[in-house]
């Protein structure tokens, strides 16, 4: 078995890109990979293959990052040819060589339809991918709902229950820290096992600052009497507008104010002409999922996120 990156030249890259995007788990098409290569979000060294002695491609892994990323952020596509006796072993070997080359272990996002566990072929394809990921250190799993809003869903008018305004960096950091306490978001819970709320606030602040959205979009949410109620961070991906970060401070939860915060973000993007707004939340975060449902967002896929636990 030979593991290698598609870096030997244009013909080598073309061969790796043209590997069939087949199988029950959705995969990037050759056209989409070329678009991402042109945008520098996929690079030849981030496309790796496993080949037999005759040069036949048995497996392919494609990692993705931002245009300015030094190393990939996430594994976006993992395929093993039909007929390979132990796809998990081949895939694990391929991932290991990638992780060694990158000097880290990017997460793996598997996009799936709702009810994927009820499809035996699809469930089996997920199983060997999960096993390969676990073998290479991606042992923490989070299942997330991916939501999408389109103009057909409409927007809610302001009710006056909350007042939204811009805030200083210090005010935003304080809001990020307060919102993280008691959060139902699993990633936030994991991070708070490793750092305090203030450190996590700085990481969240810096993350959204680095997203394609603008810092000027962010808003603090206050009750009419001036007390802080929550935070609205409209954001964007390289492809479309995104809900980003939102929440309500612990002492104001349970009053339906999350609907007001989400509505503010939706109105903001809609006013800018957004034809699509995406959002994600953990499947276990039932209150947030219910808020998206009420706001007219629809689930478009399930995202199985496999990550390496931080130590």
C-alpha positions in Angstrom: 0.0 0.0 0.0 1.4 3.4 -1.0 0.1 6.6 0.7 0.9 9.8 -1.0 -0.2 13.4 -1.7 -1.3 14.6 -5.1 1.7 16.8 -5.5 3.7 15.2 -8.4 2.3 17.7 -11.0 -0.9 18.7 -12.9 -1.5 15.2 -14.3 -1.1 13.6 -10.8 -3.6 16.2 -9.3 -6.0 15.6 -12.2 -6.0 11.9 -11.5 -6.7 12.3 -7.8 -9.4 14.9 -8.5 -11.1 12.6 -11.0 -11.5 9.8 -8.6 -15.2 8.8 -8.6 -17.4 10.6 -6.1 -19.6 7.5 -5.6 -21.0 5.6 -2.7 -23.9 6.3 -0.3 -22.1 9.0 1.7 -22.1 12.3 -0.2 -18.7 13.2 -1.6 -17.2 16.2 -3.3 -17.5 16.1 -7.1 -14.5 16.8 -9.3 -16.0 20.1 -10.3 -16.5 21.2 -6.8 -12.9 20.1 -5.8 -11.6 22.2 -8.7 -13.6 25.2 -7.5 -12.1 24.8 -4.0 -8.6 24.4 -5.4 -9.0 27.6 -7.4 -10.1 29.4 -4.1 -7.1 27.9 -2.2 -9.5 26.2 0.2 -8.3 22.8 -1.0 -4.7 22.3 -2.0 -2.8 19.4 -3.7 -1.0 18.5 -0.5 -4.4 18.2 1.2 -5.5 15.6 -1.3 -4.1 12.2 -0.4 -4.5 8.8 -1.9 -3.8 5.2 -1.0 -2.7 3.1 -4.0 -1.8 -0.5 -4.8 1.4 -1.6 -6.4 -0.1 -1.1 -9.8 -0.9 2.5 -9.1 -4.7 2.0 -8.8 -6.3 4.4 -6.3 -7.9 2.4 -3.5 -8.8 5.4 -1.3 -8.9 9.2 -1.3 -9.0 11.8 1.4 -9.7 15.5 0.8 -9.1 18.1 3.5 -10.5 21.6 3.5 -9.4 24.9 5.1 -9.8 28.6 4.7 -8.0 30.4 1.9 -5.5 31.7 4.4 -5.2 28.5 6.5 -1.6 27.2 7.0 -3.0 23.7 7.6 -6.4 22.1 6.8 -9.2 22.7 9.2 -11.4 19.6 8.5 -11.5 16.4 6.5 -14.2 16.9 4.0 -14.2 13.7 1.9 -13.1 10.1 2.6 -13.6 7.3 0.1 -12.4 3.7 -0.2 -13.0 1.8 -3.4 -15.7 -0.9 -3.5 -14.2 -4.4 -3.0 -11.5 -3.4 -0.5 -11.6 -6.1 2.2 -11.0 -3.8 5.2 -12.0 -0.2 4.3 -11.5 1.0 7.8 -7.9 -0.1 7.9 -7.0 1.4 4.6 -8.8 4.7 5.5 -7.0 4.8 8.9 -3.6 4.4 7.2 -4.4 7.2 4.8 -5.6 9.5 7.6 -2.5 8.7 9.7 -0.2 9.8 6.9 -2.1 13.0 6.5 -2.1 13.8 10.2 1.7 13.2 10.3 2.2 15.6 7.3 0.0 18.2 8.8 1.4 18.0 12.3 -2.1 17.8 13.8 -5.5 16.0 13.6 -8.1 18.0 11.8 -11.7 17.1 12.6 -13.9 15.1 10.2 -17.4 16.3 9.2 -19.7 13.8 7.6 -22.8 15.3 6.0 -25.8 12.9 6.1 -29.5 13.0 5.3 -32.1 12.8 8.2 -32.8 9.2 9.1 -29.5 7.9 7.8 -29.4 5.2 10.5 -32.5 3.6 8.8 -30.6 3.0 5.6 -28.4 -0.2 6.0 -26.0 0.7 3.2 -25.5 4.2 4.3 -25.2 3.2 8.0 -22.5 0.6 7.0 -20.6 3.3 5.0 -20.7 5.6 8.1 -19.5 2.8 10.4 -16.2 2.1 8.6 -15.5 5.8 8.4 -16.2 6.3 12.1 -14.0 3.3 12.9 -11.1 4.8 10.8 -11.6 8.1 12.5 -11.5 6.6 15.9 -8.3 4.6 15.1 -6.6 7.9 14.2 -7.6 9.8 17.3 -10.9 11.3 16.3 -12.8 9.8 19.1 -15.1 12.6 20.2 -18.5 12.7 18.4 -21.1 15.4 18.1 -24.1 15.1 15.9 -25.5 18.4 14.7 -28.5 19.7 12.8 -27.8 21.9 9.8 -30.5 24.4 9.2 -31.3 26.7 6.3 -33.5 29.8 5.9 -34.7 31.2 2.6 -36.8 34.3 1.9 -39.9 32.1 1.6 -39.9 31.7 5.3 -40.2 35.4 5.9 -38.9 37.4 8.9 -40.5 38.3 12.2 -41.1 42.0 13.1 -39.4 43.4 16.2 -41.5 43.0 19.3 -39.7 45.6 21.5 -38.9 42.9 24.1 -35.2 43.5 23.4 -33.1 46.4 22.3 -30.1 45.7 20.1 -27.0 47.8 20.0 -23.3 47.7 19.0 -20.8 47.0 21.8 -17.1 47.4 22.6 -14.8 44.5 22.4 -14.8 44.3 26.2 -18.6 44.2 26.4 -18.6 41.5 23.7 -16.1 39.4 25.6 -18.1 39.7 28.7 -21.2 38.6 26.9 -19.5 35.6 25.3 -18.3 34.5 28.8 -21.7 34.9 30.4 -23.5 33.0 27.6 -21.1 30.0 27.9 -22.2 29.2 31.4 -24.8 26.5 31.5 -24.7 26.2 27.7 -26.3 23.1 26.1 -23.8 23.2 23.3 -21.5 20.2 23.6 -18.4 21.8 22.2 -18.8 24.6 24.7 -19.2 22.1 27.5 -16.0 20.3 26.4 -14.0 23.5 26.1 -15.1 24.6 29.6 -13.5 21.4 30.9 -10.2 22.7 29.7 -10.3 26.5 30.3 -12.4 29.1 32.1 -15.2 31.1 30.6 -13.1 34.1 30.0 -10.5 32.1 28.0 -13.2 30.5 26.0 -14.8 33.9 25.3 -11.5 35.1 23.8 -11.3 32.0 21.6 -14.9 32.5 20.4 -14.3 36.2 19.8 -11.2 35.5 17.8 -12.9 32.7 15.8 -15.8 34.9 14.7 -13.5 37.8 14.1 -11.7 35.6 11.6 -14.9 34.5 9.7 -15.9 36.2 6.5 -18.6 38.3 8.3 -17.9 41.8 9.7 -17.2 42.7 13.3 -19.6 45.7 12.8 -22.5 43.2 12.4 -22.4 42.0 16.0 -25.0 43.2 18.5 -25.6 43.1 22.2 -29.2 42.4 23.3 -30.6 44.3 26.2 -33.9 44.4 28.1 -35.7 47.7 27.9 -34.4 48.5 31.4 -30.8 48.1 30.2 -29.9 44.7 31.6 -27.9 42.4 29.3 -30.1 39.7 27.8 -28.0 38.1 25.1 -25.7 38.3 22.1 -26.3 38.2 18.4 -23.4 37.5 16.1 -24.5 37.4 12.4 -21.6 35.8 10.5 -20.8 34.2 7.1 -19.0 31.3 5.5 -17.1 31.5 2.2 -20.3 30.5 0.6 -23.3 32.3 2.2 -24.6 34.2 5.2 -24.6 32.3 8.5 -26.3 32.7 11.9 -22.9 32.5 13.7 -23.2 32.8 17.5 -26.3 33.6 19.6 -27.6 33.1 23.0 -29.3 34.4 26.1 -27.6 34.9 29.5 -28.5 32.3 32.1 -30.7 34.5 34.3 -32.9 35.4 31.3 -33.3 31.9 29.8 -36.7 30.2 29.6 -38.6 33.4 28.6 -38.5 32.9 24.8 -35.9 35.6 24.3 -33.8 33.4 22.1 -36.5 33.8 19.4 -35.9 37.6 19.6 -32.2 37.2 19.2 -32.5 34.8 16.3 -35.1 37.0 14.6 -32.6 39.9 14.8 -29.9 37.9 13.0 -32.4 36.7 10.4 -33.7 40.3 9.7 -30.1 41.6 9.5 -29.1 39.1 6.8 -32.4 39.3 5.0 -32.1 43.1 4.8 -28.7 42.6 3.1 -30.4 40.5 0.4 -29.4 37.1 1.7 -31.0 34.3 -0.3 -29.8 31.6 2.1 -28.9 31.7 5.8 -27.4 28.6 7.3 -27.1 27.6 11.0 -26.2 24.5 13.0 -27.0 23.3 16.5 -26.4 20.0 18.4 -29.2 17.4 18.2 -29.3 17.4 22.0 -29.8 21.2 22.2 -33.6 20.9 21.9 -34.4 24.6 22.9 -32.2 26.0 20.2 -33.5 23.5 17.6 -37.1 24.5 18.5 -36.2 28.2 18.1 -34.9 27.5 14.5 -38.1 25.5 13.8 -40.3 28.4 15.0 -38.3 30.9 12.9 -38.9 29.0 9.7 -35.5 27.4 9.4 -35.5 23.9 7.9 -33.2 21.0 8.5 -31.2 20.2 5.4 -28.8 17.6 6.7 -27.3 15.9 9.7 -23.6 16.6 10.3 -21.7 14.0 12.2 -18.6 15.8 13.6 -15.6 13.6 14.7 -12.9 15.4 16.6 -9.8 14.7 18.6 -10.3 15.4 22.3 -8.1 18.2 23.6 -5.9 17.4 26.5 
